[in-house]
Amino acid sequence: MEKFTLINKTRSRIKVFEPFEDSSNNSSKINAILISYGCVFKQSNKPVMKGSRVESIEEARNEYKKLLKEGWKKTYRCNSFFLNKW
């Protein structure tokens, strides 16, 4: 499973969906998604991440679909900022 980054119509907010592996469990099975969210103040600047939460795969899928219906777009532009954890 790969990381997905969505940006809103005005390019001011982003959400990053990525697999979440529970390190306390010895299994490498992914059963949750980490959703990080933040703001973009200028297109040339690094996004400012405000927080994150862990959701079930089904809840994350529903939120992802809802955001796409609202006009959010998938982007790769911000991915370079997330190569190292913030």
PDB file of N, CA, C and O in Angstrom:
ATOM      1  N   MET A   1       0.847  -1.170   0.000  1.00  0.00           N
ATOM      2  CA  MET A   1       0.000   0.000   0.000  1.00  0.00           C
ATOM      3  C   MET A   1       0.897   1.240   0.000  1.00  0.00           C
ATOM      4  O   MET A   1       1.893   1.289   0.722  1.00  0.00           O
ATOM      5  N   GLU A   2       0.552   2.208  -0.788  1.00  0.00           N
ATOM      6  CA  GLU A   2       1.376   3.396  -0.900  1.00  0.00           C
ATOM      7  C   GLU A   2       0.754   4.590  -0.175  1.00  0.00           C
ATOM      8  O   GLU A   2      -0.371   4.515   0.319  1.00  0.00           O
ATOM      9  N   LYS A   3       1.489   5.668  -0.121  1.00  0.00           N
ATOM     10  CA  LYS A   3       1.048   6.906   0.509  1.00  0.00           C
ATOM     11  C   LYS A   3       0.315   7.753  -0.528  1.00  0.00           C
ATOM     12  O   LYS A   3       0.755   7.859  -1.674  1.00  0.00           O
ATOM     13  N   PHE A   4      -0.818   8.362  -0.116  1.00  0.00           N
ATOM     14  CA  PHE A   4      -1.581   9.240  -0.988  1.00  0.00           C
ATOM     15  C   PHE A   4      -1.692  10.608  -0.344  1.00  0.00           C
ATOM     16  O   PHE A   4      -1.968  10.722   0.851  1.00  0.00           O
ATOM     17  N   THR A   5      -1.473  11.653  -1.145  1.00  0.00           N
ATOM     18  CA  THR A   5      -1.599  13.024  -0.664  1.00  0.00           C
ATOM     19  C   THR A   5      -2.696  13.719  -1.457  1.00  0.00           C
ATOM     20  O   THR A   5      -2.682  13.711  -2.688  1.00  0.00           O
ATOM     21  N   LEU A   6      -3.651  14.322  -0.745  1.00  0.00           N
ATOM     22  CA  LEU A   6      -4.725  15.090  -1.376  1.00  0.00           C
ATOM     23  C   LEU A   6      -4.570  16.555  -1.016  1.00  0.00           C
ATOM     24  O   LEU A   6      -4.140  16.891   0.087  1.00  0.00           O
ATOM     25  N   ILE A   7      -4.926  17.435  -1.963  1.00  0.00           N
ATOM     26  CA  ILE A   7      -4.886  18.869  -1.724  1.00  0.00           C
ATOM     27  C   ILE A   7      -6.239  19.449  -2.136  1.00  0.00           C
ATOM     28  O   ILE A   7      -6.833  19.007  -3.119  1.00  0.00           O
ATOM     29  N   ASN A   8      -6.727  20.445  -1.376  1.00  0.00           N
ATOM     30  CA  ASN A   8      -8.050  21.000  -1.665  1.00  0.00           C
ATOM     31  C   ASN A   8      -8.016  21.924  -2.874  1.00  0.00           C
ATOM     32  O   ASN A   8      -6.952  22.211  -3.423  1.00  0.00           O
ATOM     33  N   LYS A   9      -9.205  22.389  -3.284  1.00  0.00           N
ATOM     34  CA  LYS A   9      -9.336  23.222  -4.491  1.00  0.00           C
ATOM     35  C   LYS A   9      -8.498  24.495  -4.428  1.00  0.00           C
ATOM     36  O   LYS A   9      -7.912  24.901  -5.432  1.00  0.00           O
ATOM     37  N   THR A  10      -8.439  25.124  -3.263  1.00  0.00           N
ATOM     38  CA  THR A  10      -7.712  26.384  -3.128  1.00  0.00           C
ATOM     39  C   THR A  10      -6.229  26.185  -2.834  1.00  0.00           C
ATOM     40  O   THR A  10      -5.488  27.153  -2.661  1.00  0.00           O
ATOM     41  N   ARG A  11      -5.802  24.934  -2.778  1.00  0.00           N
ATOM     42  CA  ARG A  11      -4.402  24.565  -2.514  1.00  0.00           C
ATOM     43  C   ARG A  11      -3.888  25.112  -1.188  1.00  0.00           C
ATOM     44  O   ARG A  11      -2.724  25.491  -1.065  1.00  0.00           O
ATOM     45  N   SER A  12      -4.780  25.146  -0.197  1.00  0.00           N
ATOM     46  CA  SER A  12      -4.397  25.669   1.113  1.00  0.00           C
ATOM     47  C   SER A  12      -4.352  24.592   2.196  1.00  0.00           C
ATOM     48  O   SER A  12      -3.787  24.817   3.266  1.00  0.00           O
ATOM     49  N   ARG A  13      -4.935  23.437   1.930  1.00  0.00           N
ATOM     50  CA  ARG A  13      -4.954  22.350   2.918  1.00  0.00           C
ATOM     51  C   ARG A  13      -4.574  21.040   2.249  1.00  0.00           C
ATOM     52  O   ARG A  13      -4.899  20.801   1.085  1.00  0.00           O
ATOM     53  N   ILE A  14      -3.876  20.190   3.010  1.00  0.00           N
ATOM     54  CA  ILE A  14      -3.525  18.867   2.500  1.00  0.00           C
ATOM     55  C   ILE A  14      -3.865  17.798   3.529  1.00  0.00           C
ATOM     56  O   ILE A  14      -3.952  18.059   4.729  1.00  0.00           O
ATOM     57  N   LYS A  15      -4.054  16.598   3.023  1.00  0.00           N
ATOM     58  CA  LYS A  15      -4.220  15.414   3.872  1.00  0.00           C
ATOM     59  C   LYS A  15      -3.385  14.311   3.258  1.00  0.00           C
ATOM     60  O   LYS A  15      -3.396  14.096   2.046  1.00  0.00           O
ATOM     61  N   VAL A  16      -2.655  13.611   4.126  1.00  0.00           N
ATOM     62  CA  VAL A  16      -1.790  12.523   3.697  1.00  0.00           C
ATOM     63  C   VAL A  16      -2.324  11.229   4.300  1.00  0.00           C
ATOM     64  O   VAL A  16      -2.493  11.126   5.515  1.00  0.00           O
ATOM     65  N   PHE A  17      -2.587  10.252   3.454  1.00  0.00           N
ATOM     66  CA  PHE A  17      -3.075   8.935   3.874  1.00  0.00           C
ATOM     67  C   PHE A  17      -1.939   7.946   3.673  1.00  0.00           C
ATOM     68  O   PHE A  17      -1.431   7.795   2.562  1.00  0.00           O
ATOM     69  N   GLU A  18      -1.537   7.268   4.751  1.00  0.00           N
ATOM     70  CA  GLU A  18      -0.455   6.286   4.633  1.00  0.00           C
ATOM     71  C   GLU A  18      -0.721   5.100   5.545  1.00  0.00           C
ATOM     72  O   GLU A  18      -1.403   5.233   6.561  1.00  0.00           O
ATOM     73  N   PRO A  19      -0.182   3.937   5.184  1.00  0.00           N
ATOM     74  CA  PRO A  19      -0.384   2.740   6.005  1.00  0.00           C
ATOM     75  C   PRO A  19       0.177   2.934   7.411  1.00  0.00           C
ATOM     76  O   PRO A  19       1.210   3.575   7.602  1.00  0.00           O
ATOM     77  N   PHE A  20      -0.523   2.372   8.381  1.00  0.00           N
ATOM     78  CA  PHE A  20      -0.088   2.447   9.773  1.00  0.00           C
ATOM     79  C   PHE A  20       0.156   1.034  10.267  1.00  0.00           C
ATOM     80  O   PHE A  20      -0.745   0.194  10.264  1.00  0.00           O
ATOM     81  N   GLU A  21       1.380   0.783  10.689  1.00  0.00           N
ATOM     82  CA  GLU A  21       1.732  -0.525  11.237  1.00  0.00           C
ATOM     83  C   GLU A  21       1.911  -0.388  12.739  1.00  0.00           C
ATOM     84  O   GLU A  21       2.682   0.450  13.207  1.00  0.00           O
ATOM     85  N   ASP A  22       1.213  -1.192  13.474  1.00  0.00           N
ATOM     86  CA  ASP A  22       1.306  -1.175  14.934  1.00  0.00           C
ATOM     87  C   ASP A  22       2.598  -1.858  15.348  1.00  0.00           C
ATOM     88  O   ASP A  22       2.745  -3.068  15.181  1.00  0.00           O
ATOM     89  N   SER A  23       3.533  -1.087  15.887  1.00  0.00           N
ATOM     90  CA  SER A  23       4.836  -1.643  16.257  1.00  0.00           C
ATOM     91  C   SER A  23       4.762  -2.559  17.478  1.00  0.00           C
ATOM     92  O   SER A  23       5.689  -3.331  17.722  1.00  0.00           O
ATOM     93  N   SER A  24       3.677  -2.485  18.247  1.00  0.00           N
ATOM     94  CA  SER A  24       3.548  -3.345  19.414  1.00  0.00           C
ATOM     95  C   SER A  24       3.145  -4.765  19.020  1.00  0.00           C
ATOM     96  O   SER A  24       3.279  -5.703  19.806  1.00  0.00           O
ATOM     97  N   ASN A  25       2.654  -4.906  17.800  1.00  0.00           N
ATOM     98  CA  ASN A  25       2.229  -6.214  17.315  1.00  0.00           C
ATOM     99  C   ASN A  25       3.335  -6.774  16.425  1.00  0.00           C
ATOM    100  O   ASN A  25       3.887  -6.042  15.604  1.00  0.00           O
ATOM    101  N   ASN A  26       3.662  -8.028  16.567  1.00  0.00           N
ATOM    102  CA  ASN A  26       4.730  -8.643  15.774  1.00  0.00           C
ATOM    103  C   ASN A  26       4.332  -8.855  14.320  1.00  0.00           C
ATOM    104  O   ASN A  26       5.195  -9.069  13.469  1.00  0.00           O
ATOM    105  N   SER A  27       3.061  -8.800  14.028  1.00  0.00           N
ATOM    106  CA  SER A  27       2.588  -8.997  12.666  1.00  0.00           C
ATOM    107  C   SER A  27       2.832  -7.742  11.840  1.00  0.00           C
ATOM    108  O   SER A  27       2.688  -6.626  12.339  1.00  0.00           O
ATOM    109  N   SER A  28       3.202  -7.925  10.580  1.00  0.00           N
ATOM    110  CA  SER A  28       3.422  -6.771   9.699  1.00  0.00           C
ATOM    111  C   SER A  28       2.153  -6.429   8.922  1.00  0.00           C
ATOM    112  O   SER A  28       2.199  -5.663   7.960  1.00  0.00           O
ATOM    113  N   LYS A  29       1.031  -6.991   9.336  1.00  0.00           N
ATOM    114  CA  LYS A  29      -0.241  -6.741   8.673  1.00  0.00           C
ATOM    115  C   LYS A  29      -0.702  -5.305   8.941  1.00  0.00           C
ATOM    116  O   LYS A  29      -0.679  -4.835  10.078  1.00  0.00           O
ATOM    117  N   ILE A  30      -1.119  -4.624   7.880  1.00  0.00           N
ATOM    118  CA  ILE A  30      -1.599  -3.252   8.007  1.00  0.00           C
ATOM    119  C   ILE A  30      -3.109  -3.295   8.184  1.00  0.00           C
ATOM    120  O   ILE A  30      -3.823  -3.797   7.317  1.00  0.00           O
ATOM    121  N   ASN A  31      -3.598  -2.770   9.304  1.00  0.00           N
ATOM    122  CA  ASN A  31      -5.033  -2.784   9.548  1.00  0.00           C
ATOM    123  C   ASN A  31      -5.573  -1.400   9.881  1.00  0.00           C
ATOM    124  O   ASN A  31      -6.700  -1.267  10.358  1.00  0.00           O
ATOM    125  N   ALA A  32      -4.769  -0.372   9.630  1.00  0.00           N
ATOM    126  CA  ALA A  32      -5.200   0.993   9.902  1.00  0.00           C
ATOM    127  C   ALA A  32      -4.451   1.953   8.987  1.00  0.00           C
ATOM    128  O   ALA A  32      -3.437   1.609   8.381  1.00  0.00           O
ATOM    129  N   ILE A  33      -4.986   3.169   8.909  1.00  0.00           N
ATOM    130  CA  ILE A  33      -4.392   4.210   8.074  1.00  0.00           C
ATOM    131  C   ILE A  33      -4.101   5.426   8.945  1.00  0.00           C
ATOM    132  O   ILE A  33      -4.939   5.835   9.749  1.00  0.00           O
ATOM    133  N   LEU A  34      -2.920   6.000   8.785  1.00  0.00           N
ATOM    134  CA  LEU A  34      -2.550   7.240   9.458  1.00  0.00           C
ATOM    135  C   LEU A  34      -2.926   8.389   8.532  1.00  0.00           C
ATOM    136  O   LEU A  34      -2.458   8.458   7.395  1.00  0.00           O
ATOM    137  N   ILE A  35      -3.773   9.292   9.022  1.00  0.00           N
ATOM    138  CA  ILE A  35      -4.188  10.456   8.249  1.00  0.00           C
ATOM    139  C   ILE A  35      -3.555  11.681   8.899  1.00  0.00           C
ATOM    140  O   ILE A  35      -3.879  12.033  10.033  1.00  0.00           O
ATOM    141  N   SER A  36      -2.645  12.326   8.165  1.00  0.00           N
ATOM    142  CA  SER A  36      -2.003  13.552   8.645  1.00  0.00           C
ATOM    143  C   SER A  36      -2.630  14.714   7.891  1.00  0.00           C
ATOM    144  O   SER A  36      -2.981  14.582   6.718  1.00  0.00           O
ATOM    145  N   TYR A  37      -2.771  15.845   8.559  1.00  0.00           N
ATOM    146  CA  TYR A  37      -3.403  16.991   7.908  1.00  0.00           C
ATOM    147  C   TYR A  37      -2.644  18.267   8.232  1.00  0.00           C
ATOM    148  O   TYR A  37      -2.046  18.406   9.298  1.00  0.00           O
ATOM    149  N   GLY A  38      -2.685  19.193   7.284  1.00  0.00           N
ATOM    150  CA  GLY A  38      -1.941  20.423   7.476  1.00  0.00           C
ATOM    151  C   GLY A  38      -2.368  21.513   6.525  1.00  0.00           C
ATOM    152  O   GLY A  38      -3.335  21.370   5.776  1.00  0.00           O
ATOM    153  N   CYS A  39      -1.622  22.618   6.569  1.00  0.00           N
ATOM    154  CA  CYS A  39      -1.907  23.814   5.773  1.00  0.00           C
ATOM    155  C   CYS A  39      -0.735  24.122   4.854  1.00  0.00           C
ATOM    156  O   CYS A  39       0.417  23.820   5.166  1.00  0.00           O
ATOM    157  N   VAL A  40      -1.050  24.727   3.720  1.00  0.00           N
ATOM    158  CA  VAL A  40      -0.035  25.196   2.789  1.00  0.00           C
ATOM    159  C   VAL A  40      -0.201  26.705   2.701  1.00  0.00           C
ATOM    160  O   VAL A  40      -1.227  27.188   2.224  1.00  0.00           O
ATOM    161  N   PHE A  41       0.789  27.448   3.153  1.00  0.00           N
ATOM    162  CA  PHE A  41       0.686  28.902   3.163  1.00  0.00           C
ATOM    163  C   PHE A  41       1.172  29.513   1.858  1.00  0.00           C
ATOM    164  O   PHE A  41       0.591  30.487   1.378  1.00  0.00           O
ATOM    165  N   LYS A  42       2.221  28.961   1.282  1.00  0.00           N
ATOM    166  CA  LYS A  42       2.736  29.389  -0.014  1.00  0.00           C
ATOM    167  C   LYS A  42       3.106  28.136  -0.781  1.00  0.00           C
ATOM    168  O   LYS A  42       3.560  27.151  -0.200  1.00  0.00           O
ATOM    169  N   GLN A  43       2.910  28.177  -2.077  1.00  0.00           N
ATOM    170  CA  GLN A  43       3.191  26.979  -2.871  1.00  0.00           C
ATOM    171  C   GLN A  43       4.647  26.568  -2.816  1.00  0.00           C
ATOM    172  O   GLN A  43       4.955  25.385  -2.966  1.00  0.00           O
ATOM    173  N   SER A  44       5.541  27.502  -2.608  1.00  0.00           N
ATOM    174  CA  SER A  44       6.961  27.164  -2.599  1.00  0.00           C
ATOM    175  C   SER A  44       7.458  26.678  -1.234  1.00  0.00           C
ATOM    176  O   SER A  44       8.576  26.175  -1.125  1.00  0.00           O
ATOM    177  N   ASN A  45       6.636  26.827  -0.199  1.00  0.00           N
ATOM    178  CA  ASN A  45       7.044  26.453   1.154  1.00  0.00           C
ATOM    179  C   ASN A  45       6.592  25.045   1.517  1.00  0.00           C
ATOM    180  O   ASN A  45       5.662  24.494   0.928  1.00  0.00           O
ATOM    181  N   LYS A  46       7.262  24.497   2.478  1.00  0.00           N
ATOM    182  CA  LYS A  46       6.904  23.198   3.021  1.00  0.00           C
ATOM    183  C   LYS A  46       5.559  23.318   3.746  1.00  0.00           C
ATOM    184  O   LYS A  46       5.346  24.290   4.471  1.00  0.00           O
ATOM    185  N   PRO A  47       4.651  22.359   3.571  1.00  0.00           N
ATOM    186  CA  PRO A  47       3.375  22.396   4.290  1.00  0.00           C
ATOM    187  C   PRO A  47       3.595  22.340   5.801  1.00  0.00           C
ATOM    188  O   PRO A  47       4.532  21.696   6.272  1.00  0.00           O
ATOM    189  N   VAL A  48       2.740  23.007   6.547  1.00  0.00           N
ATOM    190  CA  VAL A  48       2.794  22.982   8.006  1.00  0.00           C
ATOM    191  C   VAL A  48       1.785  21.940   8.469  1.00  0.00           C
ATOM    192  O   VAL A  48       0.576  22.119   8.321  1.00  0.00           O
ATOM    193  N   MET A  49       2.293  20.861   9.027  1.00  0.00           N
ATOM    194  CA  MET A  49       1.420  19.787   9.474  1.00  0.00           C
ATOM    195  C   MET A  49       0.870  20.125  10.851  1.00  0.00           C
ATOM    196  O   MET A  49       1.613  20.496  11.760  1.00  0.00           O
ATOM    197  N   LYS A  50      -0.442  19.991  10.991  1.00  0.00           N
ATOM    198  CA  LYS A  50      -1.127  20.361  12.231  1.00  0.00           C
ATOM    199  C   LYS A  50      -1.380  19.171  13.145  1.00  0.00           C
ATOM    200  O   LYS A  50      -1.454  19.335  14.363  1.00  0.00           O
ATOM    201  N   GLY A  51      -1.512  17.994  12.585  1.00  0.00           N
ATOM    202  CA  GLY A  51      -1.789  16.833  13.415  1.00  0.00           C
ATOM    203  C   GLY A  51      -2.004  15.588  12.591  1.00  0.00           C
ATOM    204  O   GLY A  51      -1.862  15.593  11.369  1.00  0.00           O
ATOM    205  N   SER A  52      -2.352  14.518  13.286  1.00  0.00           N
ATOM    206  CA  SER A  52      -2.623  13.254  12.610  1.00  0.00           C
ATOM    207  C   SER A  52      -3.516  12.399  13.497  1.00  0.00           C
ATOM    208  O   SER A  52      -3.660  12.638  14.696  1.00  0.00           O
ATOM    209  N   ARG A  53      -4.102  11.407  12.869  1.00  0.00           N
ATOM    210  CA  ARG A  53      -4.939  10.465  13.609  1.00  0.00           C
ATOM    211  C   ARG A  53      -4.902   9.119  12.886  1.00  0.00           C
ATOM    212  O   ARG A  53      -4.576   9.051  11.701  1.00  0.00           O
ATOM    213  N   VAL A  54      -5.231   8.073  13.595  1.00  0.00           N
ATOM    214  CA  VAL A  54      -5.259   6.733  13.019  1.00  0.00           C
ATOM    215  C   VAL A  54      -6.721   6.309  12.888  1.00  0.00           C
ATOM    216  O   VAL A  54      -7.499   6.398  13.838  1.00  0.00           O
ATOM    217  N   GLU A  55      -7.072   5.847  11.689  1.00  0.00           N
ATOM    218  CA  GLU A  55      -8.437   5.402  11.407  1.00  0.00           C
ATOM    219  C   GLU A  55      -8.399   3.993  10.838  1.00  0.00           C
ATOM    220  O   GLU A  55      -7.373   3.538  10.332  1.00  0.00           O
ATOM    221  N   SER A  56      -9.527   3.315  10.928  1.00  0.00           N
ATOM    222  CA  SER A  56      -9.630   2.003  10.285  1.00  0.00           C
ATOM    223  C   SER A  56      -9.546   2.204   8.777  1.00  0.00           C
ATOM    224  O   SER A  56      -9.775   3.304   8.276  1.00  0.00           O
ATOM    225  N   ILE A  57      -9.222   1.155   8.072  1.00  0.00           N
ATOM    226  CA  ILE A  57      -9.104   1.247   6.622  1.00  0.00           C
ATOM    227  C   ILE A  57     -10.429   1.684   6.011  1.00  0.00           C
ATOM    228  O   ILE A  57     -10.446   2.493   5.084  1.00  0.00           O
ATOM    229  N   GLU A  58     -11.520   1.167   6.512  1.00  0.00           N
ATOM    230  CA  GLU A  58     -12.845   1.512   5.972  1.00  0.00           C
ATOM    231  C   GLU A  58     -13.182   2.985   6.208  1.00  0.00           C
ATOM    232  O   GLU A  58     -13.685   3.654   5.306  1.00  0.00           O
ATOM    233  N   GLU A  59     -12.912   3.494   7.407  1.00  0.00           N
ATOM    234  CA  GLU A  59     -13.171   4.915   7.705  1.00  0.00           C
ATOM    235  C   GLU A  59     -12.293   5.822   6.844  1.00  0.00           C
ATOM    236  O   GLU A  59     -12.755   6.848   6.345  1.00  0.00           O
ATOM    237  N   ALA A  60     -11.034   5.445   6.674  1.00  0.00           N
ATOM    238  CA  ALA A  60     -10.119   6.233   5.846  1.00  0.00           C
ATOM    239  C   ALA A  60     -10.577   6.222   4.394  1.00  0.00           C
ATOM    240  O   ALA A  60     -10.521   7.249   3.718  1.00  0.00           O
ATOM    241  N   ARG A  61     -11.021   5.088   3.918  1.00  0.00           N
ATOM    242  CA  ARG A  61     -11.518   4.977   2.544  1.00  0.00           C
ATOM    243  C   ARG A  61     -12.739   5.880   2.342  1.00  0.00           C
ATOM    244  O   ARG A  61     -12.854   6.550   1.315  1.00  0.00           O
ATOM    245  N   ASN A  62     -13.645   5.897   3.317  1.00  0.00           N
ATOM    246  CA  ASN A  62     -14.835   6.751   3.224  1.00  0.00           C
ATOM    247  C   ASN A  62     -14.454   8.228   3.207  1.00  0.00           C
ATOM    248  O   ASN A  62     -15.017   9.002   2.433  1.00  0.00           O
ATOM    249  N   GLU A  63     -13.508   8.626   4.048  1.00  0.00           N
ATOM    250  CA  GLU A  63     -13.064  10.025   4.074  1.00  0.00           C
ATOM    251  C   GLU A  63     -12.391  10.399   2.755  1.00  0.00           C
ATOM    252  O   GLU A  63     -12.621  11.488   2.230  1.00  0.00           O
ATOM    253  N   TYR A  64     -11.572   9.513   2.224  1.00  0.00           N
ATOM    254  CA  TYR A  64     -10.877   9.750   0.960  1.00  0.00           C
ATOM    255  C   TYR A  64     -11.894   9.984  -0.165  1.00  0.00           C
ATOM    256  O   TYR A  64     -11.759  10.929  -0.942  1.00  0.00           O
ATOM    257  N   LYS A  65     -12.907   9.120  -0.246  1.00  0.00           N
ATOM    258  CA  LYS A  65     -13.948   9.262  -1.270  1.00  0.00           C
ATOM    259  C   LYS A  65     -14.716  10.568  -1.098  1.00  0.00           C
ATOM    260  O   LYS A  65     -15.029  11.243  -2.078  1.00  0.00           O
ATOM    261  N   LYS A  66     -15.020  10.922   0.145  1.00  0.00           N
ATOM    262  CA  LYS A  66     -15.749  12.161   0.430  1.00  0.00           C
ATOM    263  C   LYS A  66     -14.941  13.380  -0.034  1.00  0.00           C
ATOM    264  O   LYS A  66     -15.489  14.295  -0.648  1.00  0.00           O
ATOM    265  N   LEU A  67     -13.642  13.386   0.263  1.00  0.00           N
ATOM    266  CA  LEU A  67     -12.785  14.501  -0.142  1.00  0.00           C
ATOM    267  C   LEU A  67     -12.703  14.615  -1.663  1.00  0.00           C
ATOM    268  O   LEU A  67     -12.706  15.725  -2.196  1.00  0.00           O
ATOM    269  N   LEU A  68     -12.630  13.493  -2.365  1.00  0.00           N
ATOM    270  CA  LEU A  68     -12.601  13.529  -3.827  1.00  0.00           C
ATOM    271  C   LEU A  68     -13.891  14.121  -4.381  1.00  0.00           C
ATOM    272  O   LEU A  68     -13.862  14.880  -5.349  1.00  0.00           O
ATOM    273  N   LYS A  69     -15.017  13.778  -3.772  1.00  0.00           N
ATOM    274  CA  LYS A  69     -16.311  14.341  -4.198  1.00  0.00           C
ATOM    275  C   LYS A  69     -16.370  15.844  -3.954  1.00  0.00           C
ATOM    276  O   LYS A  69     -17.029  16.569  -4.698  1.00  0.00           O
ATOM    277  N   GLU A  70     -15.683  16.315  -2.914  1.00  0.00           N
ATOM    278  CA  GLU A  70     -15.658  17.747  -2.592  1.00  0.00           C
ATOM    279  C   GLU A  70     -14.703  18.525  -3.496  1.00  0.00           C
ATOM    280  O   GLU A  70     -14.645  19.752  -3.421  1.00  0.00           O
ATOM    281  N   GLY A  71     -13.967  17.836  -4.336  1.00  0.00           N
ATOM    282  CA  GLY A  71     -13.076  18.510  -5.274  1.00  0.00           C
ATOM    283  C   GLY A  71     -11.597  18.456  -4.925  1.00  0.00           C
ATOM    284  O   GLY A  71     -10.784  19.075  -5.612  1.00  0.00           O
ATOM    285  N   TRP A  72     -11.228  17.730  -3.873  1.00  0.00           N
ATOM    286  CA  TRP A  72      -9.820  17.574  -3.543  1.00  0.00           C
ATOM    287  C   TRP A  72      -9.166  16.756  -4.660  1.00  0.00           C
ATOM    288  O   TRP A  72      -9.811  15.910  -5.278  1.00  0.00           O
ATOM    289  N   LYS A  73      -7.887  17.015  -4.910  1.00  0.00           N
ATOM    290  CA  LYS A  73      -7.149  16.329  -5.970  1.00  0.00           C
ATOM    291  C   LYS A  73      -5.946  15.601  -5.392  1.00  0.00           C
ATOM    292  O   LYS A  73      -5.341  16.036  -4.413  1.00  0.00           O
ATOM    293  N   LYS A  74      -5.617  14.482  -6.026  1.00  0.00           N
ATOM    294  CA  LYS A  74      -4.417  13.741  -5.651  1.00  0.00           C
ATOM    295  C   LYS A  74      -3.213  14.516  -6.159  1.00  0.00           C
ATOM    296  O   LYS A  74      -3.221  15.000  -7.291  1.00  0.00           O
ATOM    297  N   THR A  75      -2.179  14.640  -5.340  1.00  0.00           N
ATOM    298  CA  THR A  75      -0.988  15.377  -5.736  1.00  0.00           C
ATOM    299  C   THR A  75       0.265  14.620  -5.321  1.00  0.00           C
ATOM    300  O   THR A  75       0.272  13.876  -4.341  1.00  0.00           O
ATOM    301  N   TYR A  76       1.310  14.831  -6.087  1.00  0.00           N
ATOM    302  CA  TYR A  76       2.614  14.265  -5.743  1.00  0.00           C
ATOM    303  C   TYR A  76       3.572  15.386  -5.367  1.00  0.00           C
ATOM    304  O   TYR A  76       4.697  15.133  -4.937  1.00  0.00           O
ATOM    305  N   ARG A  77       3.123  16.617  -5.529  1.00  0.00           N
ATOM    306  CA  ARG A  77       3.977  17.785  -5.322  1.00  0.00           C
ATOM    307  C   ARG A  77       4.532  17.870  -3.904  1.00  0.00           C
ATOM    308  O   ARG A  77       5.688  18.249  -3.717  1.00  0.00           O
ATOM    309  N   CYS A  78       3.738  17.528  -2.921  1.00  0.00           N
ATOM    310  CA  CYS A  78       4.150  17.651  -1.519  1.00  0.00           C
ATOM    311  C   CYS A  78       4.876  16.408  -1.012  1.00  0.00           C
ATOM    312  O   CYS A  78       5.428  16.439   0.088  1.00  0.00           O
ATOM    313  N   ASN A  79       4.894  15.328  -1.767  1.00  0.00           N
ATOM    314  CA  ASN A  79       5.470  14.077  -1.271  1.00  0.00           C
ATOM    315  C   ASN A  79       6.941  14.204  -0.892  1.00  0.00           C
ATOM    316  O   ASN A  79       7.393  13.527   0.032  1.00  0.00           O
ATOM    317  N   SER A  80       7.692  15.048  -1.579  1.00  0.00           N
ATOM    318  CA  SER A  80       9.115  15.188  -1.267  1.00  0.00           C
ATOM    319  C   SER A  80       9.328  15.739   0.144  1.00  0.00           C
ATOM    320  O   SER A  80      10.365  15.485   0.756  1.00  0.00           O
ATOM    321  N   PHE A  81       8.359  16.487   0.659  1.00  0.00           N
ATOM    322  CA  PHE A  81       8.473  17.017   2.013  1.00  0.00           C
ATOM    323  C   PHE A  81       8.284  15.942   3.074  1.00  0.00           C
ATOM    324  O   PHE A  81       8.689  16.118   4.222  1.00  0.00           O
ATOM    325  N   PHE A  82       7.659  14.809   2.682  1.00  0.00           N
ATOM    326  CA  PHE A  82       7.340  13.786   3.663  1.00  0.00           C
ATOM    327  C   PHE A  82       8.259  12.583   3.596  1.00  0.00           C
ATOM    328  O   PHE A  82       7.973  11.553   4.208  1.00  0.00           O
ATOM    329  N   LEU A  83       9.368  12.695   2.857  1.00  0.00           N
ATOM    330  CA  LEU A  83      10.310  11.580   2.808  1.00  0.00           C
ATOM    331  C   LEU A  83      10.873  11.314   4.199  1.00  0.00           C
ATOM    332  O   LEU A  83      11.093  10.160   4.566  1.00  0.00           O
ATOM    333  N   ASN A  84      11.104  12.351   4.961  1.00  0.00           N
ATOM    334  CA  ASN A  84      11.489  12.219   6.367  1.00  0.00           C
ATOM    335  C   ASN A  84      10.269  12.574   7.204  1.00  0.00           C
ATOM    336  O   ASN A  84       9.572  13.546   6.910  1.00  0.00           O
ATOM    337  N   LYS A  85      10.014  11.809   8.221  1.00  0.00           N
ATOM    338  CA  LYS A  85       8.856  12.094   9.076  1.00  0.00           C
ATOM    339  C   LYS A  85       8.988  13.470   9.685  1.00  0.00           C
ATOM    340  O   LYS A  85      10.081  13.877  10.081  1.00  0.00           O
ATOM    341  N   TRP A  86       7.881  14.193   9.765  1.00  0.00           N
ATOM    342  CA  TRP A  86       7.902  15.543  10.345  1.00  0.00           C
ATOM    343  C   TRP A  86       7.896  15.445  11.788  1.00  0.00           C
ATOM    344  O   TRP A  86       7.911  16.465  12.477  1.00  0.00           O
TER     345      TRP A  86
END
